[in-house]
Amino acid sequence: MSKPKNDVLQGTLTLLVLRVLHARGPMHGYAICNHIQSVSSDLLRVEEGSLYPALHRMEQEGWLASSSGVTEKGRKAKFYSITKSGLLQLEAEKESWSRLIRGVSRVLRYS
Amino acid sequence: MSWFARIVNVLRAGKLGQELDEELNFHLAERVDELVAGGMARDEARLEALRRFGNVTVHKERTRDVNVERILDLAVSDLRYAIRQLRLAPGFAAVAVLSLALGIGANTAIFQLIDALRLRSLPVQDPWELAAIDTAPDFYTSGNYRSRNRPLLTRSSNNCGCTSRHFRTCSHLETSGLT
């Protein structure tokens, strides 16, 4: 099976998830996945399976907190929300992302 | 996540796995619903949801590994920290290590002794049929005296030929230097 080319870059997933949870409040994995896809007008597609290892890692790092809740459809789901140290991490990731962008665009422009 | 929560997680690995299953199943169920709402047949939607998800088992294992790996990482860094702290106070470390070594050594030695003497059964055919026979001091031997549990033997009769004749129910007699 060939992978879609617009898979989210490894490493930016953390940034995206933190940003989405910061902006939208607690969400479950499925909603995060759909949200990233629709906000980016389908330019970015989260590989659904790899979202969960990432979410659990972020929870272990203490950037996310989780609680179980019930969706509007009445299903039980695990909701993630961002923590204080998650907010700090979000700022750090934003910063390193914009540095990457600046660096790459300079190379593209001046080489 | 606190230390306590991590320890609890290790102890209830089965429950954690179940929670992960629930989480992933929820995702798939939602995806199926969305595809069905978009006009797909339910069976087809199920397959499509699985296809989009990728290899469920692999992702499940990777998620589980995240949790286990983290615990191992923490254990290793704790160990490093402990070694650093011990290096800072070599005198204290030496005393601590020495007292532990002596304590463990003494315990092991005593245990081995007790084990050999009392805990292990003697190397004979039916150890549970063993009986101890002892001699009584000479001055008790006049008359028909019997000590509480032990048949009476005098020191003069304490040789195997004599006692075997006296105790027909015994198949074998051993003499011991301890009596």
Interface residues (C-beta under 8 A of the other chain):
Chain A: M1 H28 G29 Y30 C33 E47 E48 G49 S50 Y52 P53 H56 R57 E59 Q60 G62 K73 R75 K76 A77 K78
Chain B: M1 E19 L20 E22 E23 L24 F26 H27 A29 E30 R31 D33 R51 R52 F53 G54 N55 V56 V58 H59 K60 R62 T63 D65 V66 N67 R70
